[in-house]
Amino acid sequence: MNTVLILGSAPNAVEARDWDRAGIDHIMAINNAYAVRPDWDSLIHPEDFPQENVPTDLTEGQSIVTAEAYVSAQNLYGGFVYAGGTMAFTAGYWALRHHKPRVLAYFGCDMVYKPTGNTHFYGTGEADPLRADVTLQSLEAKSARLMIMAAEQGCAVVNLSQQESRLVFPRAAQDKLASLDPLPFDRGAAQAALRAEEKLGYIVPSGRYWEVEDQFDAAALAKIDALWLQAALAPAASAGDI
């Protein structure tokens, strides 16, 4: 598969409603983002997603990805503690595992929430990535980790949004997706981060890391975050956006 679009619920998500789908092979909607456009291919949501919000009138080829499926996929990339316990990152790792794309394009997932006005395209919602969570001390670092994991598979990860963003992915235009390549990264820093993760051994096979969160060393995880940021941002600083 060539290109996967991961669609979030930020206010600007509605801009994707009328996009020409040419060049986009799979649209993965997160939570309520399936309402943005009817031609989504998969919907991914957490265990606590309200059942009444789950669509039931699926068309041929549409599927819903639940924890029963995505936990095992995320564990193959180190698990939720290191990858970050929010659905934007889980969707990325799921796509890498099951679709093996050449380009992973994000839109409506900037994780910036204004103090007033609508926080989501459907109105006011919960700013889930900003909750107190030891795995989300640095959204920037978790996005850097995903970008590097993808690059190891030959996949470029980009942000189609032009809004302020917590994601460190390079910005890209939709009509340029076919020609993208992964950005370079500091392999030494990335390997140091992976060694540090392995040494800590914070693996929770069930995915329910919050049940044992009090056992995690926040400072140690912050040091790993710093390594991922170093790995991603040092070589990317001179590369600019795509």
GISULNOR-V202195 format. One record per residue. N is the residue number from 1. RES is the residue in three letters. SS is DSSP state (A for helix, B for strand, O for the rest). OMEGA is omega as a letter, one per 40 degrees, with the letter a starting at -180 (none if undefined). Layout:
((N | RES | SS | OMEGA) (N | RES | SS | OMEGA))
This chain:
((1 | MET | O | a) (2 | ASN | O | a) (3 | THR | B | i) (4 | VAL | B | i) (5 | LEU | B | i) (6 | ILE | B | a) (7 | LEU | B | i) (8 | GLY | O | a) (9 | SER | O | i) (10 | ALA | O | a) (11 | PRO | A | a) (12 | ASN | A | a) (13 | ALA | A | a) (14 | VAL | A | i) (15 | GLU | A | a) (16 | ALA | A | a) (17 | ARG | A | a) (18 | ASP | A | i) (19 | TRP | O | i) (20 | ASP | O | a) (21 | ARG | O | i) (22 | ALA | O | i) (23 | GLY | O | i) (24 | ILE | O | a) (25 | ASP | O | a) (26 | HIS | B | i) (27 | ILE | B | i) (28 | MET | B | i) (29 | ALA | B | i) (30 | ILE | B | i) (31 | ASN | A | a) (32 | ASN | A | a) (33 | ALA | A | i) (34 | TYR | A | a) (35 | ALA | A | a) (36 | VAL | O | i) (37 | ARG | O | a) (38 | PRO | O | a) (39 | ASP | O | i) (40 | TRP | O | a) (41 | ASP | O | i) (42 | SER | B | i) (43 | LEU | B | i) (44 | ILE | B | a) (45 | HIS | O | a) (46 | PRO | O | a) (47 | GLU | O | a) (48 | ASP | O | i) (49 | PHE | O | a) (50 | PRO | O | a) (51 | GLN | A | a) (52 | GLU | A | i) (53 | ASN | A | a) (54 | VAL | O | a) (55 | PRO | O | i) (56 | THR | O | a) (57 | ASP | O | a) (58 | LEU | O | i) (59 | THR | O | a) (60 | GLU | O | i) (61 | GLY | O | i) (62 | GLN | O | a) (63 | SER | B | i) (64 | ILE | B | a) (65 | VAL | B | a) (66 | THR | O | a) (67 | ALA | A | i) (68 | GLU | A | a) (69 | ALA | A | a) (70 | TYR | A | i) (71 | VAL | A | a) (72 | SER | A | i) (73 | ALA | A | a) (74 | GLN | A | i) (75 | ASN | A | i) (76 | LEU | O | i) (77 | TYR | O | i) (78 | GLY | O | i) (79 | GLY | O | a) (80 | PHE | A | a) (81 | VAL | A | a) (82 | TYR | A | a) (83 | ALA | A | i) (84 | GLY | O | a) (85 | GLY | O | i) (86 | THR | O | a) (87 | MET | A | i) (88 | ALA | A | i) (89 | PHE | A | i) (90 | THR | A | i) (91 | ALA | A | i) (92 | GLY | A | a) (93 | TYR | A | i) (94 | TRP | A | a) (95 | ALA | A | i) (96 | LEU | A | a) (97 | ARG | A | a) (98 | HIS | A | a) (99 | HIS | O | i) (100 | LYS | O | a) (101 | PRO | O | i) (102 | ARG | O | i) (103 | VAL | B | i) (104 | LEU | B | a) (105 | ALA | B | i) (106 | TYR | B | i) (107 | PHE | B | a) (108 | GLY | O | a) (109 | CYS | O | a) (110 | ASP | O | i) (111 | MET | O | i) (112 | VAL | O | a) (113 | TYR | O | i) (114 | LYS | O | a) (115 | PRO | O | i) (116 | THR | O | i) (117 | GLY | O | a) (118 | ASN | O | i) (119 | THR | O | a) (120 | HIS | B | a) (121 | PHE | O | a) (122 | TYR | O | i) (123 | GLY | B | a) (124 | THR | O | i) (125 | GLY | O | a) (126 | GLU | O | i) (127 | ALA | O | a) (128 | ASP | A | a) (129 | PRO | A | a) (130 | LEU | A | i) (131 | ARG | O | i) (132 | ALA | O | a) (133 | ASP | O | a) (134 | VAL | A | a) (135 | THR | A | a) (136 | LEU | A | i) (137 | GLN | O | i) (138 | SER | O | i) (139 | LEU | A | i) (140 | GLU | A | a) (141 | ALA | A | i) (142 | LYS | A | i) (143 | SER | A | i) (144 | ALA | A | i) (145 | ARG | A | i) (146 | LEU | A | a) (147 | MET | A | a) (148 | ILE | A | i) (149 | MET | A | i) (150 | ALA | A | a) (151 | ALA | A | i) (152 | GLU | A | i) (153 | GLN | O | a) (154 | GLY | O | a) (155 | CYS | O | i) (156 | ALA | B | i) (157 | VAL | B | a) (158 | VAL | B | i) (159 | ASN | B | i) (160 | LEU | O | a) (161 | SER | O | i) (162 | GLN | O | i) (163 | GLN | O | i) (164 | GLU | O | a) (165 | SER | O | i) (166 | ARG | O | i) (167 | LEU | O | i) (168 | VAL | O | i) (169 | PHE | O | i) (170 | PRO | B | i) (171 | ARG | B | i) (172 | ALA | O | i) (173 | ALA | O | a) (174 | GLN | A | a) (175 | ASP | A | i) (176 | LYS | A | a) (177 | LEU | A | a) (178 | ALA | A | a) (179 | SER | A | a) (180 | LEU | O | i) (181 | ASP | O | i) (182 | PRO | O | i) (183 | LEU | O | i) (184 | PRO | O | i) (185 | PHE | O | a) (186 | ASP | O | a) (187 | ARG | A | i) (188 | GLY | A | i) (189 | ALA | A | i) (190 | ALA | A | i) (191 | GLN | A | i) (192 | ALA | A | i) (193 | ALA | A | a) (194 | LEU | A | i) (195 | ARG | A | i) (196 | ALA | A | i) (197 | GLU | A | a) (198 | GLU | A | a) (199 | LYS | A | i) (200 | LEU | A | i) (201 | GLY | O | a) (202 | TYR | O | i) (203 | ILE | O | i) (204 | VAL | O | a) (205 | PRO | O | a) (206 | SER | O | a) (207 | GLY | O | a) (208 | ARG | O | a) (209 | TYR | A | a) (210 | TRP | A | i) (211 | GLU | A | i) (212 | VAL | A | a) (213 | GLU | A | a) (214 | ASP | A | i) (215 | GLN | A | a) (216 | PHE | O | i) (217 | ASP | O | a) (218 | ALA | A | a) (219 | ALA | A | i) (220 | ALA | A | i) (221 | LEU | A | i) (222 | ALA | A | i) (223 | LYS | A | i) (224 | ILE | A | i) (225 | ASP | A | a) (226 | ALA | A | i) (227 | LEU | A | i) (228 | TRP | A | i) (229 | LEU | A | i) (230 | GLN | A | a) (231 | ALA | A | a) (232 | ALA | A | a) (233 | LEU | A | a) (234 | ALA | A | i) (235 | PRO | A | a) (236 | ALA | A | a) (237 | ALA | O | a) (238 | SER | O | a) (239 | ALA | O | a) (240 | GLY | O | i) (241 | ASP | O | a) (242 | ILE | O | none))
